[in-house]
Amino acid sequence: MTVEEQIQIRLAENAAIDARSWRNEELTRTDFIVPTTDHPQHAAYITYRAALRAWPASSDFPATRPVLGT
């Protein structure tokens, strides 16, 4: 394996670590919505949180982050 290949692997690993960290922060930041069933965006948040949980297994990980309301 060349040095260039090793660098690319490290960059990909770091991107995945950063993405998981962001995802975990988003899940923590949106924890409040789960028991707040009368919140006007409750359904959107629940869908967003499901997308966040599924994201690491998707082919878009870590390039494309889930977005609230999409």
N, CA, C and O atoms as a CHARMM CRD file, in Angstrom:
* protein
*
  280
    1    1 MET  N      0.85400  -1.17500   0.00000 PROA 1      0.00000
    2    1 MET  CA     0.00000   0.00000   0.00000 PROA 1      0.00000
    3    1 MET  C      0.90100   1.24100   0.00000 PROA 1      0.00000
    4    1 MET  O      1.86900   1.32900   0.75600 PROA 1      0.00000
    5    2 THR  N      0.55700   2.17900  -0.85800 PROA 2      0.00000
    6    2 THR  CA     1.36700   3.38500  -0.95300 PROA 2      0.00000
    7    2 THR  C      1.01100   4.36700   0.15300 PROA 2      0.00000
    8    2 THR  O     -0.01900   4.23400   0.81400 PROA 2      0.00000
    9    3 VAL  N      1.86600   5.33900   0.33900 PROA 3      0.00000
   10    3 VAL  CA     1.61600   6.38500   1.33200 PROA 3      0.00000
   11    3 VAL  C      0.34900   7.15800   0.96700 PROA 3      0.00000
   12    3 VAL  O     -0.44300   7.51100   1.84100 PROA 3      0.00000
   13    4 GLU  N      0.16500   7.41500  -0.30200 PROA 4      0.00000
   14    4 GLU  CA    -1.04200   8.11700  -0.76600 PROA 4      0.00000
   15    4 GLU  C     -2.30400   7.34200  -0.39500 PROA 4      0.00000
   16    4 GLU  O     -3.28200   7.93200   0.06400 PROA 4      0.00000
   17    5 GLU  N     -2.28600   6.05300  -0.58800 PROA 5      0.00000
   18    5 GLU  CA    -3.43600   5.21900  -0.24300 PROA 5      0.00000
   19    5 GLU  C     -3.68600   5.21200   1.26400 PROA 5      0.00000
   20    5 GLU  O     -4.83200   5.25100   1.71200 PROA 5      0.00000
   21    6 GLN  N     -2.62000   5.16300   2.02600 PROA 6      0.00000
   22    6 GLN  CA    -2.74800   5.20900   3.48000 PROA 6      0.00000
   23    6 GLN  C     -3.35700   6.53000   3.94200 PROA 6      0.00000
   24    6 GLN  O     -4.18800   6.56200   4.84900 PROA 6      0.00000
   25    7 ILE  N     -2.93100   7.61100   3.30700 PROA 7      0.00000
   26    7 ILE  CA    -3.47700   8.93800   3.64100 PROA 7      0.00000
   27    7 ILE  C     -4.95700   8.98700   3.31000 PROA 7      0.00000
   28    7 ILE  O     -5.74600   9.50500   4.10000 PROA 7      0.00000
   29    8 GLN  N     -5.35000   8.46000   2.16000 PROA 8      0.00000
   30    8 GLN  CA    -6.76000   8.46700   1.76700 PROA 8      0.00000
   31    8 GLN  C     -7.60400   7.64100   2.73000 PROA 8      0.00000
   32    8 GLN  O     -8.72900   8.02200   3.05600 PROA 8      0.00000
   33    9 ILE  N     -7.07600   6.53100   3.17900 PROA 9      0.00000
   34    9 ILE  CA    -7.80200   5.69300   4.14600 PROA 9      0.00000
   35    9 ILE  C     -7.98000   6.44900   5.45400 PROA 9      0.00000
   36    9 ILE  O     -9.06300   6.44000   6.03800 PROA 9      0.00000
   37   10 ARG  N     -6.92000   7.10200   5.91300 PROA 10     0.00000
   38   10 ARG  CA    -7.00300   7.88600   7.15900 PROA 10     0.00000
   39   10 ARG  C     -8.01600   9.02000   7.03700 PROA 10     0.00000
   40   10 ARG  O     -8.78500   9.27700   7.96400 PROA 10     0.00000
   41   11 LEU  N     -8.01200   9.68800   5.90200 PROA 11     0.00000
   42   11 LEU  CA    -8.96500  10.77900   5.69500 PROA 11     0.00000
   43   11 LEU  C    -10.39700  10.25400   5.72100 PROA 11     0.00000
   44   11 LEU  O    -11.27700  10.88000   6.31300 PROA 11     0.00000
   45   12 ALA  N    -10.63300   9.12000   5.09000 PROA 12     0.00000
   46   12 ALA  CA   -11.97500   8.52500   5.08300 PROA 12     0.00000
   47   12 ALA  C    -12.38400   8.11100   6.49400 PROA 12     0.00000
   48   12 ALA  O    -13.52900   8.31500   6.89500 PROA 12     0.00000
   49   13 GLU  N    -11.45900   7.53400   7.24100 PROA 13     0.00000
   50   13 GLU  CA   -11.75600   7.13400   8.62100 PROA 13     0.00000
   51   13 GLU  C    -12.08800   8.35500   9.47600 PROA 13     0.00000
   52   13 GLU  O    -13.03000   8.32700  10.26800 PROA 13     0.00000
   53   14 ASN  N    -11.31300   9.42500   9.31400 PROA 14     0.00000
   54   14 ASN  CA   -11.56600  10.64900  10.08200 PROA 14     0.00000
   55   14 ASN  C    -12.90500  11.28200   9.70200 PROA 14     0.00000
   56   14 ASN  O    -13.61500  11.80700  10.56000 PROA 14     0.00000
   57   15 ALA  N    -13.24300  11.22900   8.42300 PROA 15     0.00000
   58   15 ALA  CA   -14.53800  11.76800   7.98500 PROA 15     0.00000
   59   15 ALA  C    -15.67800  10.98000   8.61700 PROA 15     0.00000
   60   15 ALA  O    -16.68200  11.56200   9.02900 PROA 15     0.00000
   61   16 ALA  N    -15.52900   9.66500   8.69600 PROA 16     0.00000
   62   16 ALA  CA   -16.56700   8.83400   9.29800 PROA 16     0.00000
   63   16 ALA  C    -16.68700   9.11100  10.79600 PROA 16     0.00000
   64   16 ALA  O    -17.79400   9.15600  11.33400 PROA 16     0.00000
   65   17 ILE  N    -15.56100   9.29400  11.46200 PROA 17     0.00000
   66   17 ILE  CA   -15.58100   9.61300  12.89700 PROA 17     0.00000
   67   17 ILE  C    -16.26800  10.95400  13.12500 PROA 17     0.00000
   68   17 ILE  O    -17.11300  11.07800  14.01100 PROA 17     0.00000
   69   18 ASP  N    -15.91000  11.95400  12.32900 PROA 18     0.00000
   70   18 ASP  CA   -16.53700  13.28000  12.45400 PROA 18     0.00000
   71   18 ASP  C    -18.03400  13.20900  12.17600 PROA 18     0.00000
   72   18 ASP  O    -18.82500  13.84800  12.86900 PROA 18     0.00000
   73   19 ALA  N    -18.42200  12.44000  11.17100 PROA 19     0.00000
   74   19 ALA  CA   -19.83900  12.31800  10.81200 PROA 19     0.00000
   75   19 ALA  C    -20.62500  11.65600  11.93700 PROA 19     0.00000
   76   19 ALA  O    -21.72600  12.09600  12.27000 PROA 19     0.00000
   77   20 ARG  N    -20.07300  10.61400  12.51500 PROA 20     0.00000
   78   20 ARG  CA   -20.76100   9.94000  13.63300 PROA 20     0.00000
   79   20 ARG  C    -20.87800  10.86100  14.84100 PROA 20     0.00000
   80   20 ARG  O    -21.88800  10.84900  15.54500 PROA 20     0.00000
   81   21 SER  N    -19.85200  11.65000  15.07500 PROA 21     0.00000
   82   21 SER  CA   -19.89100  12.60000  16.18500 PROA 21     0.00000
   83   21 SER  C    -20.99900  13.63100  15.96000 PROA 21     0.00000
   84   21 SER  O    -21.76100  13.93400  16.87800 PROA 21     0.00000
   85   22 TRP  N    -21.08900  14.17000  14.74000 PROA 22     0.00000
   86   22 TRP  CA   -22.14100  15.13800  14.40900 PROA 22     0.00000
   87   22 TRP  C    -23.51500  14.49400  14.57300 PROA 22     0.00000
   88   22 TRP  O    -24.43100  15.09600  15.13500 PROA 22     0.00000
   89   23 ARG  N    -23.64900  13.25900  14.07500 PROA 23     0.00000
   90   23 ARG  CA   -24.91100  12.52400  14.17800 PROA 23     0.00000
   91   23 ARG  C    -25.32200  12.33600  15.62500 PROA 23     0.00000
   92   23 ARG  O    -26.47900  12.56100  15.98000 PROA 23     0.00000
   93   24 ASN  N    -24.38900  11.92900  16.45500 PROA 24     0.00000
   94   24 ASN  CA   -24.69600  11.72900  17.87000 PROA 24     0.00000
   95   24 ASN  C    -25.11400  13.03300  18.53800 PROA 24     0.00000
   96   24 ASN  O    -26.02100  13.04300  19.37000 PROA 24     0.00000
   97   25 GLU  N    -24.46000  14.12800  18.18000 PROA 25     0.00000
   98   25 GLU  CA   -24.84000  15.44100  18.71000 PROA 25     0.00000
   99   25 GLU  C    -26.24500  15.82900  18.26900 PROA 25     0.00000
  100   25 GLU  O    -27.01700  16.37200  19.05800 PROA 25     0.00000
  101   26 GLU  N    -26.57600  15.55200  17.01800 PROA 26     0.00000
  102   26 GLU  CA   -27.92100  15.85800  16.51400 PROA 26     0.00000
  103   26 GLU  C    -28.97700  15.03200  17.24200 PROA 26     0.00000
  104   26 GLU  O    -30.03700  15.55000  17.59200 PROA 26     0.00000
  105   27 LEU  N    -28.69800  13.76800  17.46700 PROA 27     0.00000
  106   27 LEU  CA   -29.65600  12.93100  18.19300 PROA 27     0.00000
  107   27 LEU  C    -29.84900  13.45500  19.61500 PROA 27     0.00000
  108   27 LEU  O    -30.97500  13.50700  20.11000 PROA 27     0.00000
  109   28 THR  N    -28.76900  13.83700  20.26500 PROA 28     0.00000
  110   28 THR  CA   -28.86800  14.38600  21.61700 PROA 28     0.00000
  111   28 THR  C    -29.62500  15.71100  21.60800 PROA 28     0.00000
  112   28 THR  O    -30.46400  15.96400  22.47200 PROA 28     0.00000
  113   29 ARG  N    -29.31900  16.55300  20.62000 PROA 29     0.00000
  114   29 ARG  CA   -29.95800  17.86600  20.51600 PROA 29     0.00000
  115   29 ARG  C    -31.45500  17.76100  20.27100 PROA 29     0.00000
  116   29 ARG  O    -32.21200  18.65300  20.65500 PROA 29     0.00000
  117   30 THR  N    -31.88500  16.68200  19.63700 PROA 30     0.00000
  118   30 THR  CA   -33.30400  16.53300  19.30800 PROA 30     0.00000
  119   30 THR  C    -34.03300  15.54400  20.22200 PROA 30     0.00000
  120   30 THR  O    -35.18500  15.19900  19.96100 PROA 30     0.00000
  121   31 ASP  N    -33.38500  15.09400  21.27100 PROA 31     0.00000
  122   31 ASP  CA   -34.02900  14.19100  22.23400 PROA 31     0.00000
  123   31 ASP  C    -35.31600  14.77800  22.82100 PROA 31     0.00000
  124   31 ASP  O    -36.25800  14.04400  23.11700 PROA 31     0.00000
  125   32 PHE  N    -35.35200  16.08100  22.98500 PROA 32     0.00000
  126   32 PHE  CA   -36.50000  16.73300  23.63000 PROA 32     0.00000
  127   32 PHE  C    -37.80600  16.48900  22.88700 PROA 32     0.00000
  128   32 PHE  O    -38.88200  16.51500  23.48400 PROA 32     0.00000
  129   33 ILE  N    -37.71000  16.25100  21.58600 PROA 33     0.00000
  130   33 ILE  CA   -38.91700  16.17900  20.76700 PROA 33     0.00000
  131   33 ILE  C    -39.67600  14.85800  20.94200 PROA 33     0.00000
  132   33 ILE  O    -40.88800  14.80800  20.73000 PROA 33     0.00000
  133   34 VAL  N    -38.97800  13.80500  21.32200 PROA 34     0.00000
  134   34 VAL  CA   -39.61900  12.48300  21.39600 PROA 34     0.00000
  135   34 VAL  C    -40.84600  12.49100  22.30900 PROA 34     0.00000
  136   34 VAL  O    -41.90700  12.03400  21.88200 PROA 34     0.00000
  137   35 PRO  N    -40.75200  12.98800  23.54800 PROA 35     0.00000
  138   35 PRO  CA   -41.94800  12.97200  24.40500 PROA 35     0.00000
  139   35 PRO  C    -42.90500  14.15000  24.16400 PROA 35     0.00000
  140   35 PRO  O    -43.99200  14.19100  24.74000 PROA 35     0.00000
  141   36 THR  N    -42.50500  15.09800  23.32100 PROA 36     0.00000
  142   36 THR  CA   -43.32700  16.28000  23.07600 PROA 36     0.00000
  143   36 THR  C    -44.20700  16.03600  21.85400 PROA 36     0.00000
  144   36 THR  O    -43.95300  16.57000  20.77500 PROA 36     0.00000
  145   37 THR  N    -45.22700  15.23600  22.03500 PROA 37     0.00000
  146   37 THR  CA   -46.04500  14.80300  20.89100 PROA 37     0.00000
  147   37 THR  C    -46.89700  15.91300  20.28400 PROA 37     0.00000
  148   37 THR  O    -47.37300  15.77200  19.15700 PROA 37     0.00000
  149   38 ASP  N    -47.10000  17.01700  21.01000 PROA 38     0.00000
  150   38 ASP  CA   -47.90500  18.09900  20.45000 PROA 38     0.00000
  151   38 ASP  C    -47.05500  19.16800  19.76700 PROA 38     0.00000
  152   38 ASP  O    -47.58600  20.20500  19.36800 PROA 38     0.00000
  153   39 HSD  N    -45.75500  18.94200  19.62300 PROA 39     0.00000
  154   39 HSD  CA   -44.88200  19.89200  18.92200 PROA 39     0.00000
  155   39 HSD  C    -45.28100  19.91900  17.44700 PROA 39     0.00000
  156   39 HSD  O    -45.51100  18.86200  16.85800 PROA 39     0.00000
  157   40 PRO  N    -45.36900  21.10500  16.83700 PROA 40     0.00000
  158   40 PRO  CA   -45.83300  21.18900  15.44700 PROA 40     0.00000
  159   40 PRO  C    -44.95700  20.42800  14.44300 PROA 40     0.00000
  160   40 PRO  O    -45.43800  20.04700  13.37600 PROA 40     0.00000
  161   41 GLN  N    -43.68700  20.20600  14.77000 PROA 41     0.00000
  162   41 GLN  CA   -42.80600  19.48400  13.84600 PROA 41     0.00000
  163   41 GLN  C    -42.43700  18.09300  14.37700 PROA 41     0.00000
  164   41 GLN  O    -41.41800  17.52800  13.98100 PROA 41     0.00000
  165   42 HSD  N    -43.25300  17.55300  15.25700 PROA 42     0.00000
  166   42 HSD  CA   -42.95000  16.26300  15.87400 PROA 42     0.00000
  167   42 HSD  C    -42.69300  15.17800  14.83000 PROA 42     0.00000
  168   42 HSD  O    -41.68000  14.48400  14.91100 PROA 42     0.00000
  169   43 ALA  N    -43.56500  15.02000  13.87800 PROA 43     0.00000
  170   43 ALA  CA   -43.40900  13.97300  12.85700 PROA 43     0.00000
  171   43 ALA  C    -42.12700  14.17200  12.05000 PROA 43     0.00000
  172   43 ALA  O    -41.42900  13.20500  11.74400 PROA 43     0.00000
  173   44 ALA  N    -41.81500  15.42700  11.70300 PROA 44     0.00000
  174   44 ALA  CA   -40.59300  15.71100  10.94600 PROA 44     0.00000
  175   44 ALA  C    -39.35100  15.34900  11.75600 PROA 44     0.00000
  176   44 ALA  O    -38.39400  14.79200  11.21700 PROA 44     0.00000
  177   45 TYR  N    -39.36600  15.66300  13.04500 PROA 45     0.00000
  178   45 TYR  CA   -38.22700  15.32300  13.90700 PROA 45     0.00000
  179   45 TYR  C    -38.07100  13.81300  14.05700 PROA 45     0.00000
  180   45 TYR  O    -36.95000  13.30500  14.04000 PROA 45     0.00000
  181   46 ILE  N    -39.16500  13.10200  14.20200 PROA 46     0.00000
  182   46 ILE  CA   -39.10100  11.65000  14.33900 PROA 46     0.00000
  183   46 ILE  C    -38.52200  11.03200  13.05900 PROA 46     0.00000
  184   46 ILE  O    -37.70100  10.11800  13.13100 PROA 46     0.00000
  185   47 THR  N    -38.94000  11.51700  11.91300 PROA 47     0.00000
  186   47 THR  CA   -38.40500  11.04500  10.63500 PROA 47     0.00000
  187   47 THR  C    -36.92400  11.37800  10.50900 PROA 47     0.00000
  188   47 THR  O    -36.13300  10.55100  10.05800 PROA 47     0.00000
  189   48 TYR  N    -36.55000  12.59600  10.91000 PROA 48     0.00000
  190   48 TYR  CA   -35.16100  13.04200  10.87700 PROA 48     0.00000
  191   48 TYR  C    -34.29400  12.15600  11.76400 PROA 48     0.00000
  192   48 TYR  O    -33.21000  11.74000  11.35800 PROA 48     0.00000
  193   49 ARG  N    -34.76600  11.86900  12.97000 PROA 49     0.00000
  194   49 ARG  CA   -34.01300  11.03700  13.89800 PROA 49     0.00000
  195   49 ARG  C    -33.85300   9.60900  13.35300 PROA 49     0.00000
  196   49 ARG  O    -32.80300   8.99100  13.53500 PROA 49     0.00000
  197   50 ALA  N    -34.87200   9.09400  12.69600 PROA 50     0.00000
  198   50 ALA  CA   -34.76400   7.77300  12.07800 PROA 50     0.00000
  199   50 ALA  C    -33.71000   7.79500  10.96200 PROA 50     0.00000
  200   50 ALA  O    -32.92800   6.85500  10.82100 PROA 50     0.00000
  201   51 ALA  N    -33.69900   8.86800  10.17600 PROA 51     0.00000
  202   51 ALA  CA   -32.69800   9.00700   9.11100 PROA 51     0.00000
  203   51 ALA  C    -31.29300   9.11500   9.69900 PROA 51     0.00000
  204   51 ALA  O    -30.34300   8.56000   9.14700 PROA 51     0.00000
  205   52 LEU  N    -31.16300   9.82500  10.81100 PROA 52     0.00000
  206   52 LEU  CA   -29.85800   9.92900  11.47200 PROA 52     0.00000
  207   52 LEU  C    -29.36500   8.56100  11.93300 PROA 52     0.00000
  208   52 LEU  O    -28.18900   8.23100  11.77800 PROA 52     0.00000
  209   53 ARG  N    -30.26700   7.77400  12.49800 PROA 53     0.00000
  210   53 ARG  CA   -29.86500   6.45100  12.98600 PROA 53     0.00000
  211   53 ARG  C    -29.49300   5.51300  11.82900 PROA 53     0.00000
  212   53 ARG  O    -28.59100   4.68800  11.97300 PROA 53     0.00000
  213   54 ALA  N    -30.16800   5.63100  10.70300 PROA 54     0.00000
  214   54 ALA  CA   -29.90900   4.76000   9.55400 PROA 54     0.00000
  215   54 ALA  C    -28.72800   5.22500   8.69700 PROA 54     0.00000
  216   54 ALA  O    -28.16700   4.44600   7.92700 PROA 54     0.00000
  217   55 TRP  N    -28.36700   6.47100   8.83500 PROA 55     0.00000
  218   55 TRP  CA   -27.35500   7.09300   7.96600 PROA 55     0.00000
  219   55 TRP  C    -26.02400   6.34000   7.89200 PROA 55     0.00000
  220   55 TRP  O    -25.52400   6.14700   6.78400 PROA 55     0.00000
  221   56 PRO  N    -25.42000   5.90500   9.00000 PROA 56     0.00000
  222   56 PRO  CA   -24.11800   5.23400   8.88300 PROA 56     0.00000
  223   56 PRO  C    -24.13300   3.97500   8.01600 PROA 56     0.00000
  224   56 PRO  O    -23.09300   3.59700   7.47800 PROA 56     0.00000
  225   57 ALA  N    -25.26100   3.33300   7.87100 PROA 57     0.00000
  226   57 ALA  CA   -25.35700   2.12500   7.04500 PROA 57     0.00000
  227   57 ALA  C    -25.69500   2.43800   5.58800 PROA 57     0.00000
  228   57 ALA  O    -25.73300   1.53700   4.75000 PROA 57     0.00000
  229   58 SER  N    -25.94000   3.71200   5.28700 PROA 58     0.00000
  230   58 SER  CA   -26.33300   4.07700   3.92300 PROA 58     0.00000
  231   58 SER  C    -25.11900   4.26100   3.01500 PROA 58     0.00000
  232   58 SER  O    -23.99500   4.43800   3.48600 PROA 58     0.00000
  233   59 SER  N    -25.36000   4.21500   1.72500 PROA 59     0.00000
  234   59 SER  CA   -24.27900   4.42200   0.75400 PROA 59     0.00000
  235   59 SER  C    -23.83000   5.88200   0.70700 PROA 59     0.00000
  236   59 SER  O    -22.76400   6.18300   0.17000 PROA 59     0.00000
  237   60 ASP  N    -24.63800   6.79300   1.26600 PROA 60     0.00000
  238   60 ASP  CA   -24.30100   8.22000   1.28200 PROA 60     0.00000
  239   60 ASP  C    -23.40500   8.61800   2.45200 PROA 60     0.00000
  240   60 ASP  O    -22.96200   9.76400   2.52800 PROA 60     0.00000
  241   61 PHE  N    -23.13500   7.68600   3.36300 PROA 61     0.00000
  242   61 PHE  CA   -22.33700   7.99800   4.54300 PROA 61     0.00000
  243   61 PHE  C    -20.86700   8.06300   4.18500 PROA 61     0.00000
  244   61 PHE  O    -20.38700   7.17800   3.47600 PROA 61     0.00000
  245   62 PRO  N    -20.14400   9.03800   4.62600 PROA 62     0.00000
  246   62 PRO  CA   -20.50900  10.20500   5.40300 PROA 62     0.00000
  247   62 PRO  C    -20.72900  11.45300   4.56900 PROA 62     0.00000
  248   62 PRO  O    -20.83500  12.55300   5.11100 PROA 62     0.00000
  249   63 ALA  N    -20.79700  11.29100   3.25300 PROA 63     0.00000
  250   63 ALA  CA   -20.82100  12.44200   2.34300 PROA 63     0.00000
  251   63 ALA  C    -22.06200  13.32200   2.46800 PROA 63     0.00000
  252   63 ALA  O    -21.94900  14.54800   2.45200 PROA 63     0.00000
  253   64 THR  N    -23.23200  12.72300   2.59000 PROA 64     0.00000
  254   64 THR  CA   -24.47300  13.48700   2.58400 PROA 64     0.00000
  255   64 THR  C    -25.20000  13.31000   3.91000 PROA 64     0.00000
  256   64 THR  O    -25.63900  12.21100   4.24900 PROA 64     0.00000
  257   65 ARG  N    -25.32100  14.40100   4.65000 PROA 65     0.00000
  258   65 ARG  CA   -25.98700  14.35000   5.96000 PROA 65     0.00000
  259   65 ARG  C    -27.50300  14.41300   5.81700 PROA 65     0.00000
  260   65 ARG  O    -28.01600  15.08500   4.92200 PROA 65     0.00000
  261   66 PRO  N    -28.21800  13.71800   6.69300 PROA 66     0.00000
  262   66 PRO  CA   -29.67400  13.86900   6.70800 PROA 66     0.00000
  263   66 PRO  C    -30.04700  15.30800   7.05400 PROA 66     0.00000
  264   66 PRO  O    -29.31200  15.99800   7.76000 PROA 66     0.00000
  265   67 VAL  N    -31.18500  15.74600   6.55400 PROA 67     0.00000
  266   67 VAL  CA   -31.63600  17.11900   6.78000 PROA 67     0.00000
  267   67 VAL  C    -33.06300  17.06700   7.33700 PROA 67     0.00000
  268   67 VAL  O    -33.90500  16.31200   6.85100 PROA 67     0.00000
  269   68 LEU  N    -33.31000  17.86600   8.34200 PROA 68     0.00000
  270   68 LEU  CA   -34.64100  17.93900   8.93900 PROA 68     0.00000
  271   68 LEU  C    -35.64100  18.44400   7.90400 PROA 68     0.00000
  272   68 LEU  O    -35.40300  19.45000   7.23600 PROA 68     0.00000
  273   69 GLY  N    -36.75300  17.73900   7.78100 PROA 69     0.00000
  274   69 GLY  CA   -37.82000  18.18100   6.89700 PROA 69     0.00000
  275   69 GLY  C    -37.69400  17.71600   5.45800 PROA 69     0.00000
  276   69 GLY  O    -38.42200  18.19300   4.58700 PROA 69     0.00000
  277   70 THR  N    -36.77900  16.79300   5.19600 PROA 70     0.00000
  278   70 THR  CA   -36.67100  16.29600   3.80600 PROA 70     0.00000
  279   70 THR  C    -36.99800  14.83700   3.72900 PROA 70     0.00000
  280   70 THR  O    -36.96000  14.25200   2.64700 PROA 70     0.00000
